[in-house]
Structure formats: structure tokens, C-alpha cells
Amino acid sequence: MEQPHAAPSFRKTPFGIAAALLAVAVSAYLYLAHKDHLLALLPFALLAACPLMHLFMHRDHSRHGDHSQHRGGEDRDDTRSG
């Protein structure tokens, strides 16, 4: 019985390798030719990273009813007696 062959990933195709090499070459050129501009924008990139990390790291908090994952998988009641 013949096994169907899965298509190779994009990175292993000739077009994918060429695209990766082009991306590396363009990135190197932009860095070497515009290093001063990029370094001047670095503080703003750090400031922009803060809200972006907040957005992506807190997106699972929309499910406020399910807190079992934060307590080791146990489903406990939040009320404390005594």
C-alpha cells in the first residue's frame, strides 16, 4: 500500500529558501545602511512592546469563570470560612 507523501514545508521548498535568503539580505542592508535611524527608534520600540506584550499575554483572561488552571487543576471555591 502506498503512503501519501505530505507536501514539504514552505521553508524547505526552493521558493521558501530564496525568500528566507532575500529577507536576510534585505535585513542586513537595512541594518547596515540605516543603523543610526534604527538605534534612534529603539526606545520607541521598547515602549511599543509593553502594550503589545500586555495584549498578547493577557488574552486568555476573557474566561473569568474558569480559574482551575491557576490552582494546579483543582476546582476550589473562592470563599474562605473562618
Distance bins in CASP14 RR format, pairs under 12 A and 6 or more apart:
PFRMAT RR
TARGET T0000
AUTHOR 0000-0000-0000
RMODE 2
METHOD distances of the structure
MODEL  1
6 12 0 0 0 0 0 1 0 0 0 0 0
7 13 0 0 0 0 1 0 0 0 0 0 0
8 14 0 0 0 0 0 1 0 0 0 0 0
8 15 0 0 0 0 0 1 0 0 0 0 0
8 16 0 0 0 0 1 0 0 0 0 0 0
8 17 0 0 0 0 0 1 0 0 0 0 0
9 15 0 0 0 0 0 1 0 0 0 0 0
9 16 0 0 0 0 1 0 0 0 0 0 0
9 17 0 0 0 0 0 1 0 0 0 0 0
9 20 0 0 0 0 0 1 0 0 0 0 0
10 16 1 0 1 0 0 0 0 0 0 0 0
10 17 0 0 0 0 1 0 0 0 0 0 0
10 18 0 0 0 0 0 1 0 0 0 0 0
10 19 0 0 0 0 1 0 0 0 0 0 0
10 20 0 0 0 0 1 0 0 0 0 0 0
11 17 1 0 0 1 0 0 0 0 0 0 0
11 18 0 0 0 0 0 1 0 0 0 0 0
11 19 0 0 0 0 1 0 0 0 0 0 0
11 20 1 0 0 1 0 0 0 0 0 0 0
11 21 0 0 0 0 0 1 0 0 0 0 0
11 23 0 0 0 0 0 1 0 0 0 0 0
12 18 0 0 0 0 0 1 0 0 0 0 0
12 19 0 0 0 0 0 1 0 0 0 0 0
12 20 0 0 0 0 0 1 0 0 0 0 0
13 19 0 0 0 0 1 0 0 0 0 0 0
13 20 0 0 0 0 0 1 0 0 0 0 0
14 20 0 0 0 0 0 1 0 0 0 0 0
14 21 0 0 0 0 0 1 0 0 0 0 0
15 21 0 0 0 0 0 1 0 0 0 0 0
15 22 0 0 0 0 0 1 0 0 0 0 0
16 22 0 0 0 0 1 0 0 0 0 0 0
16 23 0 0 0 0 1 0 0 0 0 0 0
16 24 0 0 0 0 0 1 0 0 0 0 0
17 23 0 0 0 0 0 1 0 0 0 0 0
17 24 0 0 0 0 0 1 0 0 0 0 0
18 24 0 0 0 0 0 1 0 0 0 0 0
18 25 0 0 0 0 0 1 0 0 0 0 0
19 25 0 0 0 0 0 1 0 0 0 0 0
19 26 0 0 0 0 0 1 0 0 0 0 0
20 26 0 0 0 0 0 1 0 0 0 0 0
20 27 0 0 0 0 0 1 0 0 0 0 0
21 27 0 0 0 0 0 1 0 0 0 0 0
21 28 0 0 0 0 0 1 0 0 0 0 0
22 28 0 0 0 0 0 1 0 0 0 0 0
22 29 0 0 0 0 0 1 0 0 0 0 0
23 29 0 0 0 0 0 1 0 0 0 0 0
23 30 0 0 0 0 0 1 0 0 0 0 0
24 30 0 0 0 0 0 1 0 0 0 0 0
24 31 0 0 0 0 0 1 0 0 0 0 0
25 31 0 0 0 0 0 1 0 0 0 0 0
25 32 0 0 0 0 0 1 0 0 0 0 0
26 32 0 0 0 0 0 1 0 0 0 0 0
26 33 0 0 0 0 0 1 0 0 0 0 0
26 34 0 0 0 0 0 1 0 0 0 0 0
27 33 0 0 0 0 0 1 0 0 0 0 0
27 34 0 0 0 0 0 1 0 0 0 0 0
27 35 0 0 0 0 0 1 0 0 0 0 0
27 38 0 0 0 0 0 1 0 0 0 0 0
28 34 0 0 0 0 0 1 0 0 0 0 0
28 35 0 0 0 0 0 1 0 0 0 0 0
29 35 0 0 0 0 0 1 0 0 0 0 0
29 38 0 0 0 0 0 1 0 0 0 0 0
30 36 0 0 0 0 0 1 0 0 0 0 0
30 37 0 0 0 0 1 0 0 0 0 0 0
30 38 1 0 0 1 0 0 0 0 0 0 0
30 41 0 0 0 0 0 1 0 0 0 0 0
31 37 0 0 0 0 0 1 0 0 0 0 0
31 38 1 0 0 1 0 0 0 0 0 0 0
31 39 0 0 0 0 1 0 0 0 0 0 0
32 38 0 0 0 0 0 1 0 0 0 0 0
34 40 0 0 0 0 1 0 0 0 0 0 0
34 41 0 0 0 0 1 0 0 0 0 0 0
35 41 0 0 0 0 0 1 0 0 0 0 0
35 42 0 0 0 0 0 1 0 0 0 0 0
36 42 0 0 0 0 0 1 0 0 0 0 0
37 44 0 0 0 0 0 1 0 0 0 0 0
37 45 0 0 0 0 0 1 0 0 0 0 0
38 44 0 0 0 0 0 1 0 0 0 0 0
38 45 0 0 0 0 1 0 0 0 0 0 0
39 45 0 0 0 0 0 1 0 0 0 0 0
41 47 0 0 0 0 0 1 0 0 0 0 0
41 48 0 0 0 0 1 0 0 0 0 0 0
42 48 0 0 0 0 0 1 0 0 0 0 0
42 49 0 0 0 0 0 1 0 0 0 0 0
43 49 0 0 0 0 0 1 0 0 0 0 0
43 50 0 0 0 0 0 1 0 0 0 0 0
44 50 0 0 0 0 0 1 0 0 0 0 0
45 52 0 0 0 0 0 1 0 0 0 0 0
46 52 0 0 0 0 0 1 0 0 0 0 0
46 53 0 0 0 0 0 1 0 0 0 0 0
47 53 0 0 0 0 0 1 0 0 0 0 0
48 54 0 0 0 0 0 1 0 0 0 0 0
48 55 0 0 0 0 0 1 0 0 0 0 0
49 55 0 0 0 0 0 1 0 0 0 0 0
49 56 0 0 0 0 0 1 0 0 0 0 0
49 57 0 0 0 0 0 1 0 0 0 0 0
50 56 0 0 0 0 0 1 0 0 0 0 0
50 57 0 0 0 0 0 1 0 0 0 0 0
51 57 0 0 0 0 0 1 0 0 0 0 0
51 58 0 0 0 0 0 1 0 0 0 0 0
52 58 0 0 0 0 0 1 0 0 0 0 0
52 59 0 0 0 0 0 1 0 0 0 0 0
53 59 0 0 0 0 0 1 0 0 0 0 0
54 61 0 0 0 0 0 1 0 0 0 0 0
55 61 0 0 0 0 0 1 0 0 0 0 0
60 66 0 0 0 0 1 0 0 0 0 0 0
60 67 0 0 0 0 0 1 0 0 0 0 0
60 69 0 0 0 0 1 0 0 0 0 0 0
60 70 0 0 0 0 0 1 0 0 0 0 0
61 67 0 0 0 0 0 1 0 0 0 0 0
61 69 0 0 0 0 0 1 0 0 0 0 0
61 70 0 0 0 0 0 1 0 0 0 0 0
63 69 0 0 0 0 1 0 0 0 0 0 0
63 70 0 0 0 0 0 1 0 0 0 0 0
64 70 0 0 0 0 0 1 0 0 0 0 0
64 78 0 0 0 0 0 1 0 0 0 0 0
65 75 0 0 0 0 0 1 0 0 0 0 0
65 78 0 0 0 0 0 1 0 0 0 0 0
66 73 0 0 0 0 0 1 0 0 0 0 0
66 75 0 0 0 0 1 0 0 0 0 0 0
67 73 0 0 0 0 1 0 0 0 0 0 0
67 74 0 0 0 0 0 1 0 0 0 0 0
67 75 0 0 0 0 1 0 0 0 0 0 0
67 76 0 0 0 0 1 0 0 0 0 0 0
67 77 0 0 0 0 0 1 0 0 0 0 0
67 78 1 0 0 1 0 0 0 0 0 0 0
68 74 1 0 0 1 0 0 0 0 0 0 0
68 75 1 0 1 0 0 0 0 0 0 0 0
68 76 0 0 0 0 1 0 0 0 0 0 0
68 77 0 0 0 0 0 1 0 0 0 0 0
68 78 0 0 0 0 0 1 0 0 0 0 0
69 75 0 0 0 0 0 1 0 0 0 0 0
70 76 0 0 0 0 0 1 0 0 0 0 0
70 78 0 0 0 0 0 1 0 0 0 0 0
71 77 0 0 0 0 0 1 0 0 0 0 0
71 78 0 0 0 0 0 1 0 0 0 0 0
END
